[in-house]
Amino acid sequence: MDWTDRGIILGTRRFGESGLIVEAMTAEHGRHLGLVRGGRGRRFGPLLQCGNTVLLSWRARLEDHLGAYAVEAERMRAAELIEAPWRLDVVQTLAAHLRLLPERDPHPALFTASTILLDHLEDEELALALLVRLELRLLEELGFGLDVARCAVSGMSEGLTHVSPNTGRAVTQAVAEPYLERLLALPAFLKDSRAGAERADLAAGLALTGHFLRRHVWEPRLVGEPDTRMTIRARLGRGDA
C-alpha cells in the first residue's frame, strides 16, 4: 500500500532509538500517522515542526499498518512562528483541533481551511477570524454544526445577531431582545466575509464556538480547552491583539 499527499505536521513522538512517529493532517487521507526512520536526526529537525506543510509519501505492507513516511518540504513556517508568540498559539490550537478528528477519516474542507489559516499568519486579526471560522467548520464536520443562515423564529436571513446556546440556531435582534442575557452573540464577520473583525468580535466568536466545542466535544471526551486557545482569549481580553 502506498500514496503521496500534502500534509500539515501536527506533532511527533519518539519511536525506538532514532525514529519519530509523525502525525499529520493530510489533504485526502485525513489525520494520519507514519514512522519517519531517522526522524530524530539533525536533517529532519526543522522539517518536522508543527505547522509545516510537507509532501508525504506513505508506504505500508498492509493498509492498517502504521507504515513509513518519506517527507519533503513544501512550506516551512518555523521562522514565522518564532517572530510572534501569538502565531505559535494559533498553530498549536489548530493542531489540537485537528487531533479531535478520527484517524484516517478524510476531511478535505478542514485541510483547506487549515492551509488558508496557516498562509495568513502575518495578520493577527485575520488569522483569528479564520480560526473561529475553522472551529465552526470543525463542529459541522463532527456532526454538531450551527445554523446561522436564518432566524429560527422568523426565518429571516438578515439582521441575525445572536445564537441559542441550546439549539445552535441564530435569531434576529428583535427576537433576541427579551433573552439577551441567555444568548450568545453572533459577530458580523461570521455572517459576512467582508465584515471586519475587531477584538470584541473575535472574543465573541471564540466564546460562541467554545461553548459548543465544550458541550459537544471536549466534555464528552473528558478533555479540556487547549491551553493555547485560552491564551488567545486572554490576550483578546487584555487588548493585546
C-alpha positions in Angstrom: 0.0 0.0 0.0 1.3 3.5 -0.8 0.2 7.0 -1.5 1.6 10.5 -1.8 -0.3 13.5 -0.3 0.2 17.0 1.1 0.2 17.2 4.8 0.4 19.7 7.7 2.6 18.5 10.6 0.6 18.3 13.8 3.3 16.7 16.1 5.8 13.9 16.6 6.7 11.3 19.3 9.8 9.2 19.7 10.0 5.7 18.3 12.9 3.4 19.0 16.5 4.8 19.1 16.3 7.3 16.2 12.8 7.2 14.7 9.8 9.5 15.1 6.1 8.8 14.6 4.8 11.8 12.7 1.2 12.9 13.0 -0.1 14.9 10.0 -3.4 16.3 8.7 -3.4 15.3 5.0 -5.4 16.7 2.1 -7.0 13.4 1.0 -6.3 10.8 3.8 -7.3 12.7 6.9 -5.3 12.7 10.1 -2.7 10.1 9.5 0.4 8.8 11.4 3.5 7.3 10.0 7.1 6.4 11.0 10.0 8.5 9.8 13.1 6.4 10.2 16.0 8.5 11.5 13.5 11.3 12.2 15.4 12.4 15.3 18.4 13.3 13.2 19.5 16.8 12.5 18.3 16.7 8.9 14.7 16.2 10.0 14.5 18.7 12.9 13.4 21.8 11.0 11.3 19.8 8.6 9.0 18.1 11.2 8.0 21.2 13.1 4.3 21.7 13.9 2.6 23.9 11.3 4.9 23.0 8.4 3.3 21.9 5.1 5.1 18.9 3.6 4.8 16.3 0.9 4.3 12.9 2.4 4.8 9.6 0.7 3.4 6.7 2.8 4.1 3.1 2.4 3.0 0.0 4.3 2.7 -3.7 3.7 -1.0 -3.6 4.7 -3.4 -0.8 4.9 -4.0 -1.0 8.6 -0.3 -0.9 9.5 1.4 2.2 10.8 3.6 2.4 7.7 6.6 4.7 7.0 6.7 8.2 5.7 9.2 9.8 3.3 9.0 13.6 3.8 9.8 16.5 1.6 9.5 20.2 2.4 6.8 22.4 0.8 6.2 25.3 3.2 8.4 25.8 6.2 6.9 28.1 8.9 9.2 27.9 11.9 10.8 31.3 11.4 7.4 33.0 11.1 6.2 31.4 14.3 9.2 32.4 16.3 8.7 36.1 15.3 5.4 36.4 17.2 4.3 34.2 20.0 0.6 34.5 19.1 1.3 32.7 15.9 2.6 29.7 17.7 -0.6 29.8 19.9 -2.8 29.7 16.8 -0.8 26.8 15.2 -0.9 24.8 18.4 -4.6 25.4 18.8 -5.2 24.3 15.2 -3.2 21.1 15.8 -5.3 20.4 19.0 -8.5 20.8 17.0 -7.4 18.6 14.2 -6.5 15.8 16.7 -10.2 15.6 17.5 -10.8 14.1 14.1 -10.9 10.3 13.7 -7.7 8.9 12.4 -7.6 8.3 8.6 -11.0 9.9 8.0 -10.7 12.3 5.1 -11.8 15.9 5.8 -10.6 17.9 2.7 -12.6 21.0 3.7 -10.8 21.2 7.0 -7.4 20.7 5.3 -8.2 23.6 3.0 -9.4 25.8 5.9 -6.2 24.9 7.9 -4.0 25.8 4.9 -5.7 29.1 4.4 -5.3 29.9 8.1 -1.6 29.0 8.1 -1.0 31.1 5.0 -2.4 34.2 6.7 -0.4 34.3 9.9 1.0 37.7 9.0 -2.3 39.4 10.1 -3.3 38.6 13.6 -7.0 39.7 13.4 -7.5 37.9 10.1 -5.8 34.8 11.4 -8.0 34.7 14.5 -11.1 35.3 12.4 -10.1 32.4 10.2 -9.5 30.3 13.3 -13.1 30.9 14.5 -14.5 30.0 11.1 -12.4 26.8 11.1 -13.9 26.0 14.5 -17.4 26.3 13.0 -16.4 24.0 10.2 -14.9 21.5 12.7 -18.2 21.5 14.7 -20.0 20.8 11.4 -17.8 18.0 10.3 -18.1 16.4 13.8 -21.9 16.5 13.4 -22.6 19.5 15.6 -23.0 22.3 13.0 -24.7 25.6 13.9 -27.5 27.1 11.9 -26.6 30.7 11.4 -28.1 31.1 7.9 -31.6 32.3 9.0 -33.6 33.1 12.1 -35.0 30.1 14.0 -38.2 32.0 14.7 -38.9 34.4 11.7 -37.0 32.6 9.0 -35.2 35.8 8.1 -31.7 35.7 6.8 -30.9 39.4 7.6 -30.3 41.0 11.0 -29.1 37.9 12.8 -27.3 38.9 16.0 -27.4 36.0 18.5 -27.4 32.2 18.8 -29.3 30.0 21.2 -26.8 28.1 23.4 -29.2 25.2 23.5 -30.1 24.7 19.8 -27.2 26.4 18.0 -29.7 28.3 15.8 -29.5 32.0 15.1 -32.1 34.7 15.8 -32.6 38.3 14.9 -32.1 41.3 17.2 -35.9 41.7 17.6 -36.3 38.1 18.6 -33.3 38.1 20.9 -34.1 41.3 22.8 -36.1 39.7 25.7 -33.5 37.0 26.1 -30.1 38.8 25.6 -28.6 37.5 28.8 -29.2 33.9 27.8 -28.0 34.1 24.3 -24.5 34.0 22.6 -23.5 36.9 20.4 -23.1 36.2 16.7 -20.4 38.5 15.4 -20.9 40.1 11.9 -17.7 38.5 10.4 -19.3 35.1 10.7 -22.2 36.1 8.5 -20.4 38.4 6.1 -16.9 37.6 4.9 -16.4 41.3 4.0 -17.1 42.5 7.6 -14.1 43.4 9.7 -13.3 41.7 13.0 -12.3 43.9 16.0 -11.1 42.4 19.3 -14.6 42.3 20.7 -15.9 40.5 17.7 -13.1 37.9 17.8 -13.7 37.3 21.5 -17.4 36.8 20.9 -16.6 34.4 18.1 -14.3 32.3 20.3 -17.0 32.4 23.0 -19.6 31.1 20.6 -17.6 28.2 19.1 -16.0 27.5 22.5 -19.5 26.9 24.1 -20.4 24.3 21.5 -17.0 22.7 21.4 -17.1 22.3 25.2 -20.7 21.0 25.2 -20.4 18.6 22.3 -16.7 17.7 22.0 -14.4 18.5 24.9 -16.6 17.5 27.9 -17.9 14.2 26.3 -14.3 13.2 25.6 -13.1 14.3 29.0 -10.6 16.8 27.6 -10.3 20.5 28.2 -10.0 23.6 26.1 -6.4 23.8 24.7 -4.2 25.9 26.8 -3.1 27.9 23.8 -6.7 28.7 23.0 -7.2 30.1 26.5 -4.0 32.2 26.0 -5.5 33.6 22.8 -8.7 34.5 24.6 -6.8 36.1 27.5 -4.8 38.2 25.0 -8.0 39.5 23.4 -9.4 40.3 26.9 -6.4 42.3 27.8 -6.4 44.1 24.5 -3.0 42.7 23.4 -4.3 41.5 20.0 
